[in-house]
Amino acid sequence: MLTPQSKIKSLKFMIISTFDDLRAELAATDGLMFLAPVAEDVYRAHGALSQSEIKVVAEKSPAHLRHQRRTLRAPSEAMKLGTAAHKMILEPDDFDSCYAFAPECHKRSKDEKAVWEAAKAEAKASKKKLITKEDHAAATAMRDSIFSNERVGSLLRGGVAERACFGNLLGLHGKALLDYYHPNDHAIVDLKSTKSASLKQFERDVRTYRYHWQAAWYTDLVKSITGKAPTFQIVAVENVEPYCAAIFEIKFDLLAIARWEIQQTVDLIKRCMDTGVWPGYPTEVNQLGAYKSEWEAYKRSMQESA
């Protein structure tokens, strides 16, 4: 069993930038890795199971997971802003080496399209991503909002950012990419960008995007590597004005439900791996009816008009 402190010391090496290097490191440690600085594309290319892949099966089907693993998914505009904000907030010293300003054009005319394609080619050659001035301003405002609040900002200072973990969980080789980790406290902090960081809305977001699954998967995977469960907190920052931020912690009861649901889904994934059959949606007829609130309103209306 690896202790957090000993493994941190053993991973003070250059970033793992190739898949072959990652495979070699994992082979030398029986598939276990804690807080490794792994390039994002290399991390995502590794076949260990992630919490986001488990969600795909639960929300859609095993067939969707198989398809996702075979294809490259283009990031949405919201994802691009979230990624840029992560880099600016968590790894500010690396931001300028990773991003270049996109040209200010609408890509409507032939000349504008040519300018845009030239900028894309230049950015690709220098291994950078393009960012619009609007997204840069929003990411900057999100960063300033977080660090202007001492309590929120302290959660994203004094630790290490964007570190990969690999271990064995629920009978499969799993992985997690920690946004931020505090070695002294054995604490994970996850950064989320959102339209609203209010308690009422973010509580819905936790269930909609299954953030409780992520919390359970990350803490259990780290525990399987280190022998000790870390704490897990979320810093949610709004990606629209006034860019307010808030701190959330998922309670034990919701984590217990997440673990039970994850177990059911992982069992399905293992059956698919064993049989080679990755089914899509169920074939029986799906019944679509009114929501309870709609039906109650309809009945009241009928009674009143009778």
C-alpha positions in Angstrom: 0.0 0.0 0.0 1.3 3.4 -0.9 1.3 6.3 1.5 0.5 9.7 0.1 3.7 11.3 1.3 6.1 8.6 0.0 4.4 8.5 -3.4 4.5 12.3 -3.8 8.3 12.2 -3.2 8.7 9.4 -5.7 6.9 11.3 -8.5 9.0 14.4 -8.7 9.9 13.8 -12.4 9.2 15.5 -15.6 5.7 15.3 -17.0 4.8 12.0 -18.6 4.2 13.2 -22.2 3.9 9.9 -24.2 1.7 6.9 -24.0 4.7 4.6 -24.0 6.2 6.4 -21.0 3.0 6.1 -19.1 2.7 2.4 -19.9 6.2 1.8 -18.7 5.7 3.7 -15.4 2.5 1.7 -14.7 4.2 -1.6 -15.6 6.9 -0.8 -13.0 4.4 -0.1 -10.2 1.8 -2.9 -10.9 -0.6 -0.4 -12.4 -0.6 1.9 -9.4 0.2 5.6 -9.7 -0.5 8.5 -7.4 -0.3 12.2 -8.3 1.6 11.7 -11.5 2.0 14.7 -13.8 0.6 13.2 -17.0 -0.2 15.1 -20.2 -3.9 15.3 -20.6 -4.1 13.7 -24.0 -1.9 10.8 -22.7 -4.1 10.3 -19.7 -7.3 10.3 -21.7 -5.8 7.8 -24.2 -5.2 5.2 -21.5 -7.8 2.5 -21.3 -8.3 2.5 -17.6 -11.9 3.2 -16.6 -12.8 6.7 -15.7 -15.8 8.1 -13.8 -17.0 10.0 -16.9 -17.1 6.7 -18.8 -19.2 5.1 -16.1 -21.6 8.0 -16.4 -21.9 7.4 -20.2 -23.2 3.8 -19.6 -25.6 4.9 -16.9 -27.0 7.8 -18.8 -27.0 6.2 -22.3 -25.8 2.7 -22.9 -22.7 0.4 -23.2 -22.8 1.0 -26.9 -22.3 4.7 -26.4 -19.2 4.0 -24.3 -17.7 1.7 -26.9 -18.4 4.4 -29.6 -16.8 7.1 -27.4 -13.7 5.1 -26.9 -13.3 4.7 -30.7 -13.9 8.3 -31.7 -12.5 11.7 -30.8 -15.1 14.0 -29.4 -14.8 17.7 -30.2 -15.2 20.0 -27.1 -18.2 22.3 -26.9 -17.8 26.1 -26.4 -18.7 25.7 -22.7 -16.0 23.0 -22.4 -13.4 25.2 -24.0 -14.1 28.0 -21.6 -14.0 25.6 -18.6 -10.7 24.1 -19.8 -9.2 27.6 -20.2 -10.4 28.7 -16.8 -8.9 25.5 -15.2 -5.6 26.3 -16.7 -5.6 29.9 -15.6 -6.8 29.1 -12.1 -4.9 25.9 -11.4 -1.8 26.3 -13.5 -1.4 30.0 -14.2 2.3 29.8 -15.0 1.5 27.5 -17.9 -1.3 29.5 -19.4 0.6 31.6 -21.9 2.5 28.6 -23.2 -0.7 26.7 -23.8 -3.0 29.5 -25.3 -2.9 32.0 -28.1 -5.5 34.7 -28.9 -7.9 33.8 -31.7 -8.3 36.4 -34.5 -11.3 38.7 -34.2 -13.3 37.7 -37.2 -16.7 36.1 -37.9 -15.4 33.4 -40.3 -18.1 34.4 -42.8 -16.1 35.8 -45.8 -13.4 33.9 -47.6 -10.7 36.2 -46.3 -11.9 35.8 -42.7 -12.0 32.0 -43.0 -8.4 32.2 -44.4 -7.3 34.3 -41.4 -8.9 31.9 -39.0 -7.4 28.8 -40.6 -3.9 30.4 -40.6 -4.3 31.2 -36.9 -5.3 27.6 -36.2 -2.3 26.3 -38.1 0.1 28.6 -36.3 -1.4 27.6 -32.9 -1.2 23.9 -33.8 2.4 24.3 -34.8 3.3 25.9 -31.5 1.1 23.3 -29.6 -1.3 25.9 -28.4 -5.0 26.3 -28.2 -6.9 29.3 -29.5 -8.9 31.4 -27.1 -11.2 34.4 -27.9 -10.7 37.6 -26.0 -14.2 37.1 -24.6 -13.3 33.7 -23.1 -10.0 35.0 -21.9 -11.8 37.9 -20.1 -14.3 35.4 -18.6 -11.6 33.0 -17.4 -9.7 36.0 -15.9 -12.8 37.2 -14.0 -13.4 33.6 -12.7 -9.9 33.4 -11.4 -10.1 36.9 -9.8 -13.4 36.0 -8.1 -11.9 32.8 -6.6 -8.7 34.4 -5.2 -10.4 37.5 -4.0 -12.2 35.3 -1.5 -9.6 34.1 1.1 -11.6 31.0 2.1 -12.3 29.9 -1.5 -8.8 30.8 -2.8 -7.1 29.0 0.0 -8.5 25.7 -1.3 -6.6 26.2 -4.5 -3.2 27.2 -3.1 -0.4 25.3 -1.5 -1.0 22.0 -3.3 -0.5 20.4 -6.7 -2.7 20.7 -9.7 -3.8 18.3 -12.5 -2.4 15.0 -11.2 -3.3 11.6 -12.4 -4.0 8.5 -10.3 -4.3 4.9 -11.5 -5.4 2.0 -9.3 -7.7 -1.0 -9.0 -11.3 -0.5 -8.0 -14.3 -2.7 -8.2 -12.4 -5.4 -10.1 -11.2 -3.0 -12.9 -8.2 -0.8 -13.6 -9.4 2.7 -12.9 -8.1 6.2 -13.3 -8.8 9.8 -12.0 -7.4 13.2 -12.9 -7.4 15.3 -9.7 -7.9 19.0 -10.3 -6.1 19.9 -7.1 -4.6 18.0 -4.1 -3.3 19.1 -0.7 -0.7 16.6 0.4 -0.6 17.7 4.1 -4.4 17.3 4.5 -4.9 14.5 2.0 -7.6 16.6 0.4 -9.0 16.7 -3.1 -10.5 19.9 -4.5 -12.5 19.8 -7.7 -13.0 22.9 -9.7 -16.4 23.3 -11.6 -17.5 26.1 -13.8 -21.2 26.7 -13.8 -23.9 29.2 -14.8 -25.1 29.3 -11.2 -23.2 28.5 -7.9 -26.3 29.0 -5.8 -27.1 26.1 -3.4 -30.5 25.4 -5.0 -29.1 25.3 -8.6 -25.9 23.5 -7.8 -27.7 20.8 -5.8 -29.6 20.1 -9.1 -26.3 20.1 -11.0 -24.8 17.6 -8.7 -27.5 15.1 -9.6 -27.8 16.1 -13.3 -24.0 15.7 -13.9 -23.5 13.1 -11.3 -20.8 14.9 -9.4 -21.5 12.7 -6.4 -20.4 9.8 -8.6 -17.1 11.6 -9.3 -16.6 12.3 -5.6 -17.2 8.6 -4.7 -15.0 7.3 -7.6 -12.1 9.7 -6.8 -12.0 9.1 -3.1 -12.4 5.4 -3.4 -9.7 5.1 -6.0 -7.2 7.2 -4.0 -8.0 5.1 -0.9 -7.3 1.9 -2.8 -3.9 3.3 -3.7 -2.9 5.1 -0.4 -4.9 3.1 2.2 -6.6 6.3 3.4 -9.7 8.0 2.1 -9.2 11.7 1.2 -11.7 14.5 1.7 -13.4 15.9 -1.4 -14.7 19.4 -1.9 -15.9 21.3 -4.9 -15.2 24.9 -5.7 -17.9 26.1 -8.1 -17.4 29.3 -9.9 -19.9 31.0 -12.2 -18.8 31.5 -15.9 -21.1 34.4 -16.3 -21.2 37.8 -14.5 -20.8 38.4 -11.6 -18.6 35.2 -11.6 -19.4 34.4 -7.9 -17.8 31.3 -6.3 -19.0 28.8 -3.6 -17.7 25.7 -1.8 -19.6 22.4 -1.7 -19.1 19.1 0.1 -21.2 16.0 -0.8 -22.6 14.3 2.3 -22.2 10.6 3.2 -25.8 9.6 2.3 -25.5 10.9 -1.3 -22.0 9.3 -1.6 -23.5 5.9 -0.4 -26.1 6.1 -3.1 -23.4 7.0 -5.7 -21.3 4.0 -4.7 -24.3 1.6 -5.0 -25.2 3.0 -8.4 -21.6 2.9 -9.6 -21.3 -0.7 -8.5 -24.4 -1.7 -10.6 -23.0 0.2 -13.7 -19.5 -1.3 -13.3 -20.9 -4.8 -13.1 -22.7 -4.1 -16.4 -19.4 -2.9 -18.0 -17.6 -6.0 -16.8 -20.3 -8.2 -18.4 -19.8 -6.3 -21.6 -16.1 -6.8 -21.4 -16.5 -10.6 -20.7 -19.0 -11.2 -23.5 -17.9 -8.6 -26.1 -21.5 -7.5 -26.4 -22.1 -3.8 -25.9 -25.9 -3.3 -26.1 -27.7 0.0 -26.9 -31.0 1.0 -25.5 -33.6 -1.5 -24.3 -35.8 -2.8 -27.2 -39.2 -2.8 -25.3 -41.7 0.0 -26.0 -41.0 3.1 -23.7 -44.2 4.6 -22.3 -44.2 8.4 -22.3 -46.8 10.1 -20.1 -47.5 13.3 -18.2 -45.5 14.4 -15.2 -47.3 14.1 -12.0 -47.5 17.9 -11.6 -48.9 18.2 -15.1 -51.5 15.5 -14.5 -52.6 17.1 -11.2 -53.0 20.5 -12.9 -55.0 19.0 -15.7 -57.4 17.2 -13.2 -57.9 20.4 -11.2 -58.7 22.3 -14.4 -61.2 19.6 -15.4 -62.8 19.7 -12.0 -63.1 23.5 -11.9 -64.7 23.6 -15.4 -67.1 20.8 -14.6 
